Amino acid sequence: MAFLIRKFQEIANILAKSPKFARDPRHLQFEADINRLFLYTSFNRLGKNADGKDAEEIIEMAAKASVVDQQRQVQENIHYQIKNLCGVMDDILRPDMSNFVTISEDGPKRSGLSFAVGDSSSSAREPVVPQTKLLSQTELSHDLKDRIGYTLDIKPSRILHEQAGLGLFLSGECNVGSVVAFYPGIVYSPAYYQHIPGYPRVDARNSYLITRYDDIVINAQPWGLGGESRDIWDGFYPQNIKPDSASNYEESSDRLLKVLSRPLERTRVVSTREVLELRNPLAFGHFANHPAKGSEPNVMVCPYDFSPAEEDMRAYIPNISFGSEESVAMKRLGIFWYRSKGAGGQGEDARIVKALVLVATRPLCEEEVYLNYRLSNSKRRPAWYSPVDEEEDKRRWS
């Protein structure tokens, strides 16, 4: 297996230099990452009995497939895994329907299912919280590990620097290409950047922000450690978390910059209120630390676009979108985004939840999870940060 993983990594590096890949550095890195994800997740989908011959076929497919086709296949591979994970958790938490009885013989009879999912006559304004088994987050985590072979723990990191704090640990074993964790929280499109608490210095007091290649930002700070129930979650931001005062901003003589960087006062305008499973044992991607110098990351980020049409899965996707369901057409100029003329996407496309998951880049077994943060080299980086690959960092933020 170790030989196959090294071969996947070598092939990914070779394909990234192919003329068919974009010459734009940032997009080049995106395509290289998609290629890696294609190799890892395709191999994972073949199951534990996959061998060297299967790996060779996947490598051959990667060499022939376009980036668009690879991206589509990655999405399918990840969705296949997540659907299975959701099904397992749902099976664990589904209440015993034999305990439900009909209350009255006179009125319309309600089935056990109607008790579990709620009465259809309930107010449309308030989502109905289905009844589930009264399991704690720890109990659900143990049951999940028994079913799929792994779960996640949060405990002090093994990285030896004072700012390491808590770390993310995989308890059990998983194969290369496995979805290890969800990155939970509030999803911001560029149209709503100014609503991110602390804007424009959004990272001043929040280390739980992550950005997808399509400029979607996910803020995991409100999620924290999740909860002990399935409940309505609106991404409420604690009132003691406030944007930095203007006196803390760097001085700028550019009047336009000051106007564009002014944070909006309304920092709690989350339009979606979703029933989410706050006990989700895999919704801890934001606790993964950057590897110490000399160590290698063992997971990588993977964008995952979830459609709310998959209603049976929705509770287990630990993200909600900020703003209205109707997307806003945006245009980029330098570091700033502007609303442009014309309508954005509507309907089902506008309701897609732009999520992110962490995918194993090799088989994992009872170890801490490390994610390459790829911090921008355009500004001073923390003293503890040691680049895994300086060239990748440059391409990612070029």
C-alpha positions, 0 to 999 in steps of 0.5 A, a space after each residue: 500500500 505504501 508503494 501505491 501511495 508514493 506512486 499516486 503522489 509521483 503521478 500527481 506531480 507529473 500530471 500537474 506539469 502536463 501542458 493540458 493543465 492551466 498555466 495560471 499558477 493558482 488554477 494549476 494548483 487547483 488542478 493538481 489537487 483535483 488530480 490527487 483527489 481523483 486518484 485517492 478517492 477513486 482507489 478508495 471507492 474500489 474497496 479494501 480489495 483494490 490492488 496494484 492493477 486497479 491502481 494502474 487503471 486509475 492512473 491511466 484514467 487520470 492521464 486521459 480524463 480532463 480536469 472537469 471530468 476528474 472534478 465531477 468524479 471526485 464529487 461523485 466519489 465523495 458523495 458516495 462516501 458521505 451518503 453511506 456515512 449519513 446512512 450509518 449515523 441515521 441508522 444508529 439514531 433512528 428511534 424504535 418505531 414500536 414505541 410509538 402508539 396512536 393517541 386517538 381512534 377518532 381523529 386521523 391516525 398518525 404513523 410512527 414515522 409521522 411522530 418521528 419526523 413531525 406533523 406536516 401541519 407544523 408551522 412552515 416558518 420553524 423547521 421541525 426537529 425529528 425525534 432521535 435516540 437519546 444518545 450522547 455525542 460520545 455514545 454516537 461516536 463509539 457506535 459510529 466507530 463500531 460500524 465504519 472502523 473509525 471516529 474522531 477525538 479532540 485532545 491535546 495536540 502532540 505538536 510541541 509548540 505552545 500555540 498547538 492547543 487541541 488537535 484532531 485525532 483519528 481513533 481506529 483505521 481508515 483507508 486512503 481517500 476516506 472522508 475523515 472529517 467535515 469542516 463545519 460552520 457558516 458558509 459565506 460567498 463573496 457577496 457576504 464577506 462584509 458580514 464575517 465577524 471582524 471584517 476585514 481583519 477576519 482572522 485577527 481573533 478567529 483561526 477557524 476560517 478556511 477558503 475554498 478555491 472558488 473563494 467560498 469562506 467557511 467559518 467554523 468558530 460558531 460550531 465549536 465542539 458541536 452539541 448533544 442533540 439534533 436541533 435547529 442551528 442558525 449559526 448564532 455568533 456569541 455576542 462577546 465576539 465583535 469586530 476589531 475596533 478601527 484603531 486596530 486596523 493598519 493605517 491607510 491613506 487610501 480612502 477607497 480602501 477604508 470605505 470598502 473595508 468597513 464592516 457591516 453592523 449586522 453580523 447575524 443575518 443568517 437566513 437559513 435555519 436548519 435542523 442539524 445533527 450537532 452530535 455528528 462525530 466527524 464534524 471536527 475538521 477545524 481542529 486539524 493542526 498544521 504539521 510540525 517541521 519535518 512532518 507531513 500532512 495526512 489529509 487534504 481539503 476537498 470541496 463538496 457541493 451538497 444539494 438540499 434535495 438529499 433531505 435524508 442527508 441534510 441533518 448530517 451536513 454541518 453547514 448553513 449558508 449565509 444570506 438569501 437563497 438567491 445567489 448574487 452575481 459578483 465580480 472581482 477587482 483586485 482583492 475586492 468583490 463587487 455586485 455586478 449587473 445581472 442575476 445570480 443563480 436561482 432555484 436548486 443551484 442557489 440552494 447548494 451548500 458549498 461545503 468542505 471535507 478532509 480526505 485521507 492522503 494515505 491509510 491512517 491508524 490511531 494518529 493525529 490528523 495533520 492538514 497543510 494550512 498553505 498560509 499565504 506568503 504575502 504577509 508575515 506568517 506565524 512563527 510556528 508555521 513551517 511550509 510543507 511545500 513553499 511552491 504550493 503555497 505560492 501557487 495557491 495564493 498567486 
